[in-house]
């Protein structure tokens, strides 16, 4: 077999050029040594024929040379075999690492699902009622459309870019019926929203919505909406509704923050924030757009796209995980 043919077969078996050249040189050296050994054997055979003309010392010398040469050849063959075994082990290690990496990603997705279930369970188990007089029936009344958007300079551009036109609604738990289960908002841990099938969401312009949560310190419903715009920019919006008059005697400001999980580190990075700047009417609905700004250890990024999230390892198996918080406090100024 010539050099080029052997090189092509080696490439097909996944052997690098450097490894192949080293193996080829060993084989050529081994072949040369075999030829030399054969020549010595022939000389020894001739020597046997002419044994009567040779001394015993000459025969012993030839025998010693052959034995030493045989040891060298055997040692080189063993070294070559060990090299091949090490290369095979290296290939197996690479394959193992690939499976191990895939298993880690799968485990992270399962972890996120468990966190979501646990957060909802804890929210139900630690429902905060205090001395507030309200019932779930208070929140079952139909809510008329009455949407407000931030009017400050910081949120003006966000308002223009993030309104989803003709988008369909899609909940991560299925479609959202009127009597969907409601949970007490996990104030300390934050609520978890898993956004799945992102490619399909972008193609069909679908809005993913979280479960409906009730704020414990100011009883009312909140819900997070996530969607991708025409340039694949991620957008976020909070809907607040159903707050009773007794909690709105003074203007109340709602602050929203959201973080996204990195699939490599498992940590959360800030992604969006928003502040309500309109006065919320009793039992009415207000939508608060947020300002998108991804903050990582390498810097801050505005106008974050789906491609940016993939590049920075925030997308897990075509899905992402968002942890979000909502807090409220009475404003010291006049209502907007």
C-alpha positions as CSV (number, residue, x, y, z in Angstrom):
1,X,0.0,0.0,0.0
2,X,1.5,3.4,-1.0
3,X,1.6,6.4,1.3
4,X,-1.3,8.4,-0.2
5,X,-3.7,5.4,-0.2
6,X,-2.8,4.7,3.5
7,X,-3.2,8.3,4.4
8,X,-6.7,8.5,2.8
9,X,-7.8,5.3,4.7
10,X,-6.5,6.8,8.0
11,X,-8.5,10.0,7.5
12,X,-11.7,7.9,7.0
13,X,-10.9,6.2,10.4
14,X,-10.6,9.6,12.1
15,X,-6.7,9.5,12.5
16,X,-5.0,12.9,12.3
17,X,-2.2,13.5,9.8
18,X,0.4,13.8,12.6
19,X,-0.6,10.5,14.1
20,X,-0.6,8.8,10.7
21,X,2.9,10.1,9.8
22,X,4.2,8.8,13.1
23,X,2.6,5.4,12.6
24,X,3.8,5.2,9.0
25,X,7.4,5.9,10.0
26,X,7.2,3.2,12.6
27,X,5.8,0.7,10.1
28,X,8.5,1.6,7.5
29,X,11.2,1.2,10.2
30,X,9.6,-2.1,11.2
31,X,9.5,-3.3,7.6
32,X,13.2,-2.4,7.1
33,X,14.1,-4.2,10.3
34,X,12.2,-7.3,9.1
35,X,14.2,-7.2,5.8
36,X,17.4,-6.9,7.7
37,X,16.4,-9.8,9.9
38,X,15.6,-11.8,6.8
39,X,19.0,-11.0,5.4
40,X,20.6,-12.1,8.6
41,X,18.6,-15.3,8.6
42,X,19.8,-16.0,5.0
43,X,23.4,-15.3,6.1
44,X,22.9,-17.7,9.0
45,X,21.5,-20.4,6.6
46,X,24.5,-19.9,4.3
47,X,26.7,-20.1,7.4
48,X,25.2,-23.4,8.3
49,X,26.0,-24.7,4.9
50,X,29.6,-23.5,5.3
51,X,29.7,-24.6,8.9
52,X,32.8,-26.5,8.4
53,X,34.6,-23.3,7.4
54,X,33.4,-21.2,10.2
55,X,34.6,-21.1,13.8
56,X,32.3,-21.6,16.8
57,X,32.8,-18.0,17.9
58,X,31.5,-16.6,14.7
59,X,28.3,-18.7,15.0
60,X,27.8,-17.5,18.5
61,X,28.3,-13.9,17.5
62,X,25.7,-14.2,14.7
63,X,23.3,-15.9,17.1
64,X,23.7,-13.1,19.6
65,X,23.2,-10.4,16.9
66,X,20.0,-12.1,15.8
67,X,18.6,-12.4,19.4
68,X,19.3,-8.8,20.1
69,X,17.7,-7.7,16.9
70,X,14.7,-9.8,17.7
71,X,14.3,-8.1,21.1
72,X,14.5,-4.7,19.5
73,X,11.8,-5.5,17.0
74,X,9.6,-7.0,19.7
75,X,10.0,-3.9,21.8
76,X,9.2,-1.6,18.9
77,X,6.1,-3.6,18.1
78,X,5.0,-3.4,21.7
79,X,5.5,0.4,21.7
80,X,3.5,0.8,18.5
81,X,0.7,-1.4,20.0
82,X,0.6,0.8,23.1
83,X,0.4,4.0,20.9
84,X,-2.6,2.6,19.0
85,X,-4.3,1.6,22.3
86,X,-3.8,5.1,23.7
87,X,-5.2,6.6,20.5
88,X,-8.3,4.4,20.7
89,X,-8.8,5.4,24.4
90,X,-8.5,9.0,23.4
91,X,-11.3,8.5,20.8
92,X,-13.5,6.7,23.3
93,X,-12.9,9.6,25.8
94,X,-14.0,12.1,23.2
95,X,-17.2,10.1,22.5
96,X,-17.8,9.8,26.3
97,X,-17.4,13.6,26.8
98,X,-20.0,14.2,24.0
99,X,-22.5,12.0,25.7
100,X,-21.6,13.5,29.1
101,X,-22.2,17.0,27.8
102,X,-25.6,16.0,26.3
103,X,-26.5,14.4,29.6
104,X,-25.7,17.6,31.5
105,X,-27.9,19.7,29.2
106,X,-30.8,17.2,29.6
107,X,-30.3,17.2,33.4
108,X,-30.5,21.1,33.4
109,X,-33.8,21.0,31.6
110,X,-35.2,18.5,34.1
111,X,-33.8,20.7,36.9
112,X,-35.7,23.7,35.5
113,X,-38.9,21.8,35.2
114,X,-38.6,20.7,38.8
115,X,-37.9,24.2,40.0
116,X,-41.0,25.4,38.2
117,X,-43.2,22.7,39.9
118,X,-41.5,23.3,43.3
119,X,-42.0,27.1,43.1
120,X,-45.7,26.6,42.3
121,X,-46.1,24.1,45.1
122,X,-44.4,26.4,47.6
123,X,-46.6,29.3,46.5
124,X,-49.7,27.3,47.1
125,X,-48.5,25.9,50.4
126,X,-47.5,29.3,51.8
127,X,-50.4,31.4,50.6
128,X,-50.2,34.8,52.3
129,X,-53.6,36.1,53.4
130,X,-52.8,38.2,56.5
131,X,-55.5,40.6,57.5
132,X,-56.5,41.5,54.0
133,X,-60.2,40.8,53.3
134,X,-60.6,39.4,49.9
135,X,-61.7,36.2,48.2
136,X,-61.0,34.5,45.0
137,X,-64.5,35.4,43.9
138,X,-63.3,39.1,43.8
139,X,-60.9,38.2,41.0
140,X,-63.4,36.2,38.9
141,X,-65.1,39.3,37.6
142,X,-64.6,40.1,33.9
143,X,-61.9,42.7,33.3
144,X,-62.5,45.3,30.6
145,X,-59.6,46.2,28.3
146,X,-57.8,49.2,29.7
147,X,-54.1,49.1,28.8
148,X,-51.5,51.5,29.9
149,X,-47.8,51.7,28.7
150,X,-44.9,53.5,30.3
151,X,-44.6,57.1,29.1
152,X,-41.2,58.1,30.6
153,X,-38.2,58.6,28.2
154,X,-36.5,55.3,29.4
155,X,-39.4,53.2,28.2
156,X,-40.6,55.1,25.2
157,X,-38.5,53.2,22.7
158,X,-39.4,49.9,24.4
159,X,-43.1,50.8,24.0
160,X,-42.7,51.4,20.2
161,X,-40.7,48.2,19.6
162,X,-42.4,45.7,21.8
163,X,-46.1,45.8,21.0
164,X,-46.9,42.4,19.5
165,X,-49.3,43.0,16.5
166,X,-51.7,40.2,15.7
167,X,-49.8,37.7,17.9
168,X,-51.5,34.6,19.1
169,X,-51.4,33.7,22.8
170,X,-49.6,30.5,24.0
171,X,-49.2,29.4,27.6
172,X,-46.4,27.1,28.7
173,X,-49.2,25.1,30.5
174,X,-51.5,25.2,27.4
175,X,-54.1,27.7,26.5
176,X,-55.2,30.1,29.3
177,X,-58.9,29.6,30.1
178,X,-60.8,32.1,32.1
179,X,-60.8,29.9,35.2
180,X,-57.1,29.0,35.1
181,X,-55.6,28.1,38.4
182,X,-54.0,31.0,40.3
183,X,-51.1,30.9,42.6
184,X,-49.7,33.2,45.3
185,X,-46.7,34.9,43.8
186,X,-43.4,33.5,45.3
187,X,-42.0,36.9,46.4
188,X,-38.7,35.6,47.8
189,X,-37.8,33.0,45.1
190,X,-39.5,34.6,42.1
191,X,-41.7,32.9,39.5
192,X,-40.3,30.6,36.9
193,X,-41.4,30.7,33.2
194,X,-40.0,28.1,30.7
195,X,-40.3,29.3,27.1
196,X,-40.3,26.3,24.8
197,X,-40.1,25.6,21.1
198,X,-38.6,29.0,20.4
199,X,-38.2,28.4,16.7
200,X,-41.9,27.7,16.3
201,X,-42.8,30.8,18.5
202,X,-40.7,33.0,16.2
203,X,-42.1,31.5,13.0
204,X,-45.8,31.8,14.2
205,X,-45.4,35.1,16.1
206,X,-46.7,33.4,19.3
207,X,-46.7,35.1,22.7
208,X,-45.8,32.8,25.6
209,X,-47.6,33.6,28.9
210,X,-46.9,32.5,32.4
211,X,-49.4,31.2,35.0
212,X,-51.5,33.8,36.7
213,X,-50.2,34.9,40.1
214,X,-51.7,36.9,43.0
215,X,-49.5,39.5,44.7
216,X,-49.6,38.9,48.5
217,X,-48.8,42.4,49.6
218,X,-51.3,44.1,47.2
219,X,-53.9,41.4,46.1
220,X,-54.2,41.5,42.4
221,X,-53.3,39.3,39.4
222,X,-50.0,39.5,37.5
223,X,-48.9,37.6,34.4
224,X,-45.7,37.6,32.3
225,X,-45.7,37.6,28.5
226,X,-42.7,36.8,26.4
227,X,-42.4,37.0,22.6
228,X,-39.9,37.6,19.8
229,X,-40.3,40.6,17.5
230,X,-39.8,40.9,13.7
231,X,-36.0,41.0,14.0
232,X,-36.1,38.1,16.6
233,X,-35.7,40.6,19.5
234,X,-36.9,39.2,22.8
235,X,-39.6,41.3,24.5
236,X,-41.3,41.1,27.9
237,X,-44.5,42.6,29.4
238,X,-46.3,42.3,32.7
239,X,-50.1,42.4,32.9
240,X,-51.5,43.6,36.3
241,X,-55.2,43.5,37.1
242,X,-58.0,43.0,39.7
243,X,-56.6,45.2,42.5
244,X,-59.3,46.5,44.9
245,X,-59.9,50.1,45.7
246,X,-58.7,49.8,49.3
247,X,-55.2,49.2,48.0
248,X,-55.2,52.1,45.6
249,X,-56.1,55.0,47.9
250,X,-52.6,56.3,47.1
251,X,-50.8,55.9,43.8
252,X,-49.0,52.5,43.7
253,X,-45.9,51.8,41.6
254,X,-45.1,48.3,40.4
255,X,-41.5,47.3,39.7
256,X,-40.7,44.3,37.4
257,X,-37.4,42.5,37.0
258,X,-36.5,39.4,35.0
259,X,-33.5,37.1,34.8
260,X,-32.5,34.4,32.3
261,X,-30.7,31.2,33.2
262,X,-27.3,30.4,31.5
263,X,-27.2,26.7,30.5
264,X,-23.5,26.3,31.3
265,X,-23.2,27.9,34.7
266,X,-26.8,27.5,35.9
267,X,-26.8,31.1,37.2
268,X,-29.2,33.8,36.2
269,X,-28.3,37.1,34.4
270,X,-30.5,40.2,34.5
271,X,-32.6,40.5,31.3
272,X,-35.3,43.0,31.7
273,X,-36.9,45.6,34.1
274,X,-39.9,47.9,34.1
275,X,-41.8,50.4,36.2
276,X,-45.4,51.3,36.0
277,X,-45.9,55.0,35.5
278,X,-49.6,55.1,35.1
279,X,-52.2,55.1,37.9
280,X,-53.9,51.7,38.1
281,X,-57.7,51.8,38.4
282,X,-59.5,49.5,40.7
283,X,-60.1,46.0,39.2
284,X,-58.9,47.3,35.8
285,X,-56.0,45.9,33.7
286,X,-52.7,47.6,33.1
287,X,-49.9,46.3,30.9
288,X,-46.3,47.4,31.7
289,X,-43.7,47.0,29.0
290,X,-40.2,46.4,30.1
291,X,-36.8,47.6,29.0
292,X,-34.6,44.7,27.6
293,X,-30.9,44.8,28.7
294,X,-28.9,41.6,29.1
295,X,-26.2,42.0,31.7
296,X,-23.4,39.4,31.9
297,X,-19.9,39.4,33.3
298,X,-18.6,40.5,29.9
299,X,-20.9,43.6,29.6
300,X,-24.5,44.8,28.9
301,X,-26.4,44.2,25.7
302,X,-29.5,46.0,24.4
303,X,-31.9,44.8,21.7
304,X,-31.2,41.2,22.5
305,X,-32.1,38.7,19.8
306,X,-32.7,35.0,19.8
307,X,-29.3,34.6,18.1
308,X,-27.6,36.5,20.9
309,X,-29.1,34.2,23.5
310,X,-27.9,31.1,21.6
311,X,-24.4,32.6,21.2
312,X,-24.2,33.3,24.9
313,X,-25.5,29.9,26.0
314,X,-28.9,31.0,27.3
315,X,-30.9,28.7,25.1
316,X,-31.4,25.1,26.3
317,X,-32.7,22.6,23.8
318,X,-34.6,25.3,21.9
319,X,-36.0,26.7,25.1
320,X,-35.0,29.2,27.8
321,X,-35.8,29.7,31.5
322,X,-36.8,33.1,33.0
323,X,-37.1,33.9,36.7
324,X,-39.1,37.1,37.3
325,X,-40.1,39.3,40.2
326,X,-42.9,41.9,40.8
327,X,-42.9,44.3,43.8
328,X,-45.2,47.2,44.6
329,X,-45.1,50.2,46.9
330,X,-47.1,53.4,47.4
331,X,-45.9,56.4,45.5
332,X,-44.9,59.5,47.5
333,X,-45.9,61.8,44.6
334,X,-49.1,62.4,42.7
335,X,-50.6,59.8,40.4
336,X,-49.6,60.0,36.8
